[in-house]
C-alpha cells in the first residue's frame, strides 16, 4: 500500500473515531443534563444502534451495485453534518428523538462503507487492516481526553460545538478518499442468502451480537455510572482513554497475533476476558485501580475481537458481496446487539442500579463464548459444494 493511500485512509479513521471518542463517553451526560431519565437516555442512544440494523444494508447494497463507495461515504457524511446542526434547536424528548433518529440513519452508515472501502484497497495491496484501524483508536483517545478537560472547564454545552466542528472536518476529508476497484472473487457465484444461512456465519453474527450487547451497556451508561460514583469528567475521559490506548497496542500486534493463533481462538479469548471485565466493572466501581485494569481489557473485548471478526467476515463475504457483508455484520452485531444493550441497560440502570446492570451484562459475552465455541467452524470458508467446512 502506498504511503499516500495509507495516510488518507488513516486520517479519515482518526477523525471518524475522533467524533466517536467525543460522542460516546459524553453524549449520555449531555442527555442527562437535559433532565432525561436513564430509560429515556437508553431509548435515545439506542436509535443509533437501531438504525444500524437497516440503514447500512441499504447503503451497502448501493455501494456493491454501483461499484462505488466513496460517493456514498460523501453523501452520508454530508447528511450526517446537516442532521447534527438540528441538535442545537432540539430540546425535549420527542424533538431529540426525531433529530437523533434522522442523524443516526446517516452516521451509522459511514463506517461500514468506509470499512468495505479499506478492505477493498487492502485486497490489492500488502497493507493490514489493524494498522489503519489503530489510527481510529488514537483519534478516540485524543477526543475523550480533550473533552474531559473541556467539559470540566466550560460545561457540557461545549460538547455540541466540538462535535459540530469534527463533523465538518470529517466531511471535508471524504474528498481525499480514493475509490477502490473490487476484483472478482470466487464467492461471487453464491447469493447472499447462501452465505448468510451457513451455520458458521450465523454463529459468528450471533456471537458478535452478544458481545456488542454488553458493550452497548458500556457505551451508553459507563460515563453516567462513573459520574454517579463521584468521578470527575476528566477522570472519566482518562478511563475511556486508557481502554483505547491498550486497544491500539493490540491493533499494532494483531498481524503477529493472527500469525500465532487462529481467528476462532482470538474470538474465544476475547469473549472470556469480556466476562471478567464486565463483572469487575459491576462489582468494583469504587476501586479505581480495578476499574483501570478492567479498562485495559478493552484491548481484547473490543480490539482483538473486532479485528478478528472483520477478518472472518472478509472470508465469508468478498468480491461483489463485500460492502453488503460489512453492512450485515454492522447491522446484526452493532445494530441488534447495541440496541438490546442500550435499551435493556437503560431500564436496568433505572430500576436495578448500575452495579447490577454491569454485572448482569457479563452474561452476554458468556453466552457468546458458547455460541462461537460450538458453532463457528473455520478453515476453508467454502467447500467444493459451496458449504462451509471445518
C-alpha positions as CSV (number, residue, x, y, z in Angstrom):
1,X,0.0,0.0,0.0
2,X,1.4,3.4,-1.0
3,X,2.2,5.9,1.7
4,X,-0.3,8.4,0.4
5,X,-3.1,5.9,0.3
6,X,-2.3,4.7,3.9
7,X,-2.2,8.3,5.1
8,X,-5.6,9.2,3.6
9,X,-7.3,6.2,4.9
10,X,-5.7,6.5,8.4
11,X,-6.5,10.2,8.6
12,X,-10.2,9.5,7.8
13,X,-10.3,6.8,10.5
14,X,-8.6,9.2,13.0
15,X,-11.3,11.9,12.5
16,X,-14.2,9.5,12.3
17,X,-13.3,8.0,15.7
18,X,-12.4,11.4,17.0
19,X,-16.1,12.1,16.7
20,X,-16.9,8.8,18.3
21,X,-14.5,9.5,21.1
22,X,-16.3,12.8,21.8
23,X,-19.8,11.4,21.3
24,X,-19.8,8.0,23.1
25,X,-18.3,9.0,26.5
26,X,-20.2,12.3,26.9
27,X,-23.5,12.3,24.9
28,X,-25.2,10.4,27.7
29,X,-24.0,13.1,30.1
30,X,-25.4,15.7,27.8
31,X,-28.8,14.0,27.7
32,X,-28.7,13.7,31.5
33,X,-28.0,17.5,31.7
34,X,-31.2,17.9,29.6
35,X,-33.1,16.1,32.5
36,X,-33.8,12.8,30.8
37,X,-34.2,9.6,32.9
38,X,-31.9,6.6,32.4
39,X,-34.7,4.8,30.5
40,X,-35.1,7.9,28.2
41,X,-31.4,8.0,27.6
42,X,-31.4,4.3,26.8
43,X,-34.1,4.9,24.1
44,X,-32.4,7.9,22.6
45,X,-28.9,6.4,22.5
46,X,-30.3,3.1,21.1
47,X,-31.6,5.0,18.0
48,X,-28.1,4.8,16.6
49,X,-27.9,1.1,17.1
50,X,-31.5,0.5,15.7
51,X,-30.7,2.5,12.6
52,X,-27.6,0.3,12.1
53,X,-29.9,-2.7,11.7
54,X,-31.4,-1.2,8.5
55,X,-29.5,1.8,7.0
56,X,-26.1,0.2,6.4
57,X,-27.7,-2.6,4.3
58,X,-29.3,-0.1,2.0
59,X,-26.0,1.8,1.5
60,X,-24.0,-1.4,1.3
61,X,-26.3,-2.6,-1.5
62,X,-25.9,0.7,-3.3
63,X,-22.1,0.5,-2.9
64,X,-21.9,-3.0,-4.3
65,X,-24.5,-2.4,-7.1
66,X,-22.8,0.8,-8.3
67,X,-19.3,-0.4,-7.6
68,X,-18.7,2.9,-5.9
69,X,-18.1,3.5,-2.2
70,X,-16.6,7.0,-1.9
71,X,-19.6,8.8,-3.4
72,X,-21.9,7.2,-0.8
73,X,-19.5,8.0,2.0
74,X,-19.5,11.6,0.9
75,X,-23.3,11.6,0.9
76,X,-23.8,10.0,4.3
77,X,-21.1,12.3,5.8
78,X,-22.8,15.4,4.4
79,X,-26.3,14.4,5.5
80,X,-24.9,13.5,8.9
81,X,-23.4,17.0,9.2
82,X,-26.7,18.6,8.3
83,X,-28.6,16.4,10.7
84,X,-26.3,17.3,13.6
85,X,-26.9,21.0,13.1
86,X,-30.5,20.4,14.1
87,X,-29.4,19.2,17.6
88,X,-28.8,22.8,18.6
89,X,-32.6,23.5,18.3
90,X,-33.8,20.2,19.6
91,X,-35.0,20.2,23.2
92,X,-37.4,17.8,24.9
93,X,-37.7,14.0,24.4
94,X,-39.6,13.9,21.1
95,X,-37.7,16.7,19.4
96,X,-34.4,14.9,20.2
97,X,-35.9,11.6,19.3
98,X,-36.7,12.6,15.7
99,X,-33.4,14.6,15.2
100,X,-31.3,11.7,16.6
101,X,-33.3,9.2,14.5
102,X,-32.6,11.2,11.3
103,X,-28.9,11.8,12.3
104,X,-28.4,8.1,13.0
105,X,-29.6,7.0,9.6
106,X,-26.5,8.5,8.0
107,X,-23.8,8.4,10.7
108,X,-24.4,4.7,11.2
109,X,-23.7,4.0,7.5
110,X,-20.5,5.9,7.1
111,X,-18.4,3.4,9.0
112,X,-19.4,0.1,7.2
113,X,-19.0,1.9,3.9
114,X,-15.5,3.0,4.9
115,X,-14.6,-0.5,6.2
116,X,-15.5,-2.0,2.9
117,X,-13.5,0.7,1.1
118,X,-10.4,0.0,3.2
119,X,-10.8,-3.8,2.8
120,X,-11.1,-3.4,-1.0
121,X,-7.9,-1.4,-1.0
122,X,-6.1,-4.0,1.2
123,X,-7.2,-6.8,-1.0
124,X,-4.9,-5.5,-3.8
125,X,-2.0,-4.2,-1.5
126,X,0.2,-5.5,1.2
127,X,-1.4,-3.4,3.9
128,X,-3.1,-4.7,7.1
129,X,-6.5,-3.6,8.5
130,X,-5.4,-3.3,12.1
131,X,-2.5,-0.9,11.1
132,X,-5.1,1.6,9.7
133,X,-7.8,0.9,12.3
134,X,-5.4,1.8,15.2
135,X,-5.5,5.4,14.0
136,X,-9.2,5.4,14.7
137,X,-8.4,4.3,18.2
138,X,-5.9,7.1,18.6
139,X,-8.5,9.6,17.5
140,X,-10.9,8.3,20.1
141,X,-8.3,8.7,22.8
142,X,-7.4,12.3,21.9
143,X,-11.1,13.3,21.8
144,X,-12.0,11.6,25.0
145,X,-9.2,13.2,27.0
146,X,-9.7,16.7,25.4
147,X,-13.4,16.7,26.0
148,X,-13.0,15.7,29.7
149,X,-10.9,18.8,30.3
150,X,-13.1,21.0,28.1
151,X,-16.4,20.0,29.8
152,X,-15.0,20.4,33.3
153,X,-13.8,23.9,32.3
154,X,-16.7,25.2,30.1
155,X,-19.7,22.9,30.8
156,X,-21.5,20.2,28.8
157,X,-22.8,22.6,26.2
158,X,-19.2,22.9,24.7
159,X,-19.7,19.3,23.6
160,X,-22.2,20.4,20.8
161,X,-19.8,22.9,19.2
162,X,-16.9,20.4,19.4
163,X,-18.9,17.7,17.7
164,X,-20.1,20.0,15.0
165,X,-16.5,21.1,14.1
166,X,-15.4,17.5,13.9
167,X,-18.3,16.7,11.6
168,X,-17.2,19.5,9.3
169,X,-13.7,18.1,9.1
170,X,-14.9,14.6,8.5
171,X,-17.0,15.7,5.6
172,X,-14.0,17.6,4.0
173,X,-11.8,14.5,4.4
174,X,-14.2,12.4,2.3
175,X,-12.8,14.3,-0.7
176,X,-9.4,12.8,0.0
177,X,-10.6,9.2,-0.1
178,X,-9.6,7.2,-3.3
179,X,-12.1,4.9,-4.8
180,X,-11.1,1.2,-4.9
181,X,-11.5,-1.4,-7.7
182,X,-13.2,-4.5,-6.4
183,X,-11.7,-7.5,-8.1
184,X,-13.9,-10.6,-9.0
185,X,-13.9,-13.3,-6.3
186,X,-14.7,-17.0,-6.3
187,X,-17.5,-16.4,-3.8
188,X,-19.3,-14.2,-6.3
189,X,-21.2,-17.2,-7.6
190,X,-23.0,-17.5,-4.3
191,X,-26.1,-15.5,-3.4
192,X,-26.1,-13.5,-0.2
193,X,-28.7,-15.9,1.2
194,X,-26.4,-18.9,0.5
195,X,-23.7,-17.3,2.5
196,X,-25.8,-16.0,5.4
197,X,-27.7,-19.3,6.1
198,X,-24.5,-21.2,6.7
199,X,-24.2,-22.3,10.4
200,X,-20.7,-20.8,10.8
201,X,-21.9,-17.3,9.6
202,X,-25.0,-17.5,11.9
203,X,-22.8,-18.4,14.8
204,X,-20.4,-15.6,14.1
205,X,-23.2,-13.0,13.8
206,X,-24.9,-14.2,17.0
207,X,-21.7,-14.4,19.0
208,X,-20.7,-10.9,17.8
209,X,-24.2,-9.5,18.7
210,X,-23.9,-10.9,22.2
211,X,-20.5,-9.3,22.7
212,X,-21.8,-6.0,21.5
213,X,-24.9,-6.2,23.7
214,X,-22.6,-6.0,26.8
215,X,-20.7,-3.1,25.1
216,X,-24.0,-1.3,24.4
217,X,-24.5,-1.0,28.1
218,X,-20.9,0.3,28.4
219,X,-21.1,2.8,25.6
220,X,-24.4,4.3,26.7
221,X,-24.0,4.3,30.5
222,X,-20.4,3.9,31.6
223,X,-19.8,7.6,32.0
224,X,-23.1,8.1,33.8
225,X,-22.2,5.1,36.1
226,X,-18.8,6.6,36.9
227,X,-20.3,10.1,37.5
228,X,-22.8,8.7,40.0
229,X,-19.8,7.2,41.9
230,X,-18.1,10.6,42.1
231,X,-15.6,10.5,39.3
232,X,-14.9,13.9,37.5
233,X,-15.3,14.3,33.8
234,X,-11.5,14.5,33.4
235,X,-11.2,11.1,35.2
236,X,-14.0,9.6,33.1
237,X,-12.2,10.7,29.9
238,X,-8.9,9.3,31.3
239,X,-10.6,5.9,32.0
240,X,-12.0,5.8,28.4
241,X,-8.6,6.8,27.0
242,X,-6.8,4.0,28.9
243,X,-9.0,1.4,27.4
244,X,-8.4,2.6,23.9
245,X,-4.6,3.0,24.4
246,X,-4.5,-0.7,25.2
247,X,-6.7,-1.3,22.1
248,X,-4.1,0.5,20.0
249,X,-1.3,-1.8,21.3
250,X,-3.4,-4.8,20.3
251,X,-4.1,-3.4,16.9
252,X,-0.4,-2.9,16.3
253,X,0.3,-6.5,17.4
254,X,-2.6,-8.1,15.5
255,X,-0.6,-9.3,12.5
256,X,1.7,-11.3,14.8
257,X,-1.2,-12.4,17.0
258,X,-3.1,-13.7,13.9
259,X,0.0,-15.5,12.8
260,X,0.2,-17.3,16.0
261,X,-3.4,-18.0,16.9
262,X,-6.5,-19.0,14.9
263,X,-9.2,-16.4,14.4
264,X,-11.6,-18.6,16.4
265,X,-9.1,-18.8,19.4
266,X,-8.8,-15.0,19.4
267,X,-12.6,-14.6,19.4
268,X,-12.9,-17.1,22.3
269,X,-10.2,-15.5,24.4
270,X,-11.7,-12.0,23.8
271,X,-15.2,-13.2,25.0
272,X,-13.8,-14.9,28.1
273,X,-12.0,-11.7,29.1
274,X,-15.2,-9.7,28.5
275,X,-16.9,-11.8,31.1
276,X,-14.2,-10.9,33.6
277,X,-14.2,-7.2,32.5
278,X,-17.9,-6.5,32.9
279,X,-18.0,-8.4,36.2
280,X,-15.2,-6.2,37.5
281,X,-17.0,-3.0,36.4
282,X,-20.2,-4.1,38.2
283,X,-18.6,-5.4,41.4
284,X,-15.8,-2.8,42.0
285,X,-16.9,0.7,41.0
286,X,-15.2,2.4,43.9
287,X,-11.8,0.8,43.3
288,X,-10.2,2.9,40.7
289,X,-7.2,0.6,40.2
290,X,-9.6,-2.3,39.4
291,X,-11.5,-0.1,37.0
292,X,-8.2,0.7,35.3
293,X,-7.5,-3.0,34.9
294,X,-11.0,-3.6,33.6
295,X,-10.4,-0.8,31.0
296,X,-7.2,-2.4,29.9
297,X,-9.2,-5.4,29.0
298,X,-10.9,-3.3,26.3
299,X,-7.8,-4.2,24.2
300,X,-9.3,-7.7,23.9
301,X,-13.1,-7.2,24.4
302,X,-13.1,-4.8,21.5
303,X,-9.7,-4.6,19.8
304,X,-8.8,-8.2,19.2
305,X,-12.4,-9.2,18.9
306,X,-13.3,-6.6,16.3
307,X,-10.1,-7.2,14.2
308,X,-10.7,-11.0,14.2
309,X,-14.4,-10.6,13.4
310,X,-13.7,-8.3,10.4
311,X,-11.1,-10.8,9.1
312,X,-13.7,-13.7,9.4
313,X,-16.4,-11.6,7.7
314,X,-14.0,-10.8,4.9
315,X,-13.5,-14.6,4.4
316,X,-17.3,-15.2,4.2
317,X,-18.3,-12.0,2.2
318,X,-15.9,-11.0,-0.5
319,X,-15.9,-9.7,-4.1
320,X,-19.3,-8.4,-5.1
321,X,-20.7,-9.1,-1.6
322,X,-18.0,-7.2,0.3
323,X,-19.9,-4.0,1.2
324,X,-23.1,-5.9,1.9
325,X,-21.2,-8.3,4.2
326,X,-19.7,-5.5,6.2
327,X,-23.2,-3.9,6.4
328,X,-24.8,-7.1,7.6
329,X,-22.0,-7.5,10.2
330,X,-22.6,-4.0,11.5
331,X,-26.4,-4.4,11.3
332,X,-26.6,-7.6,13.3
333,X,-23.7,-7.1,15.8
334,X,-23.7,-3.3,16.4
335,X,-27.3,-2.7,15.4
336,X,-29.2,-5.5,17.1
337,X,-26.6,-6.2,19.8
338,X,-26.1,-2.5,20.6
339,X,-29.8,-1.7,20.6
340,X,-30.6,-4.6,23.0
341,X,-27.8,-3.5,25.3
342,X,-28.8,0.2,25.2
343,X,-32.5,-0.4,25.8
344,X,-32.2,-3.1,28.4
345,X,-29.3,-1.3,30.0
346,X,-31.4,1.9,30.4
347,X,-34.2,0.2,32.2
348,X,-31.9,-2.0,34.2
349,X,-29.9,1.1,35.3
350,X,-33.1,2.9,36.3
351,X,-34.7,0.0,38.2
352,X,-31.7,-2.2,39.3
353,X,-28.9,0.3,39.7
354,X,-25.5,0.4,37.9
355,X,-23.7,-2.3,39.8
356,X,-26.4,-5.0,39.0
357,X,-26.6,-3.7,35.4
358,X,-22.9,-4.1,34.6
359,X,-22.6,-7.4,36.5
360,X,-25.5,-8.8,34.5
361,X,-24.0,-7.6,31.3
362,X,-21.2,-10.1,31.8
363,X,-23.8,-12.9,30.9
364,X,-23.9,-11.8,27.3
365,X,-20.2,-12.5,26.4
366,X,-20.5,-15.7,28.3
367,X,-23.3,-16.8,26.0
368,X,-21.3,-15.6,23.0
369,X,-18.4,-17.8,24.1
370,X,-20.6,-20.9,24.0
371,X,-22.1,-19.9,20.6
372,X,-18.7,-19.2,19.0
373,X,-17.1,-22.3,20.5
374,X,-19.8,-24.7,19.3
375,X,-20.9,-23.0,16.0
376,X,-18.0,-21.2,14.3
377,X,-16.1,-23.6,12.0
378,X,-13.3,-22.1,10.0
379,X,-10.5,-23.1,7.6
380,X,-11.9,-23.4,4.1
381,X,-14.8,-20.9,4.1
382,X,-16.4,-22.7,1.2
383,X,-16.1,-26.4,0.4
384,X,-16.4,-27.7,-3.1
385,X,-20.1,-27.9,-2.9
386,X,-20.5,-24.4,-1.6
387,X,-20.8,-25.2,2.0
388,X,-18.6,-24.2,5.0
389,X,-16.2,-26.9,6.3
390,X,-14.1,-27.4,9.3
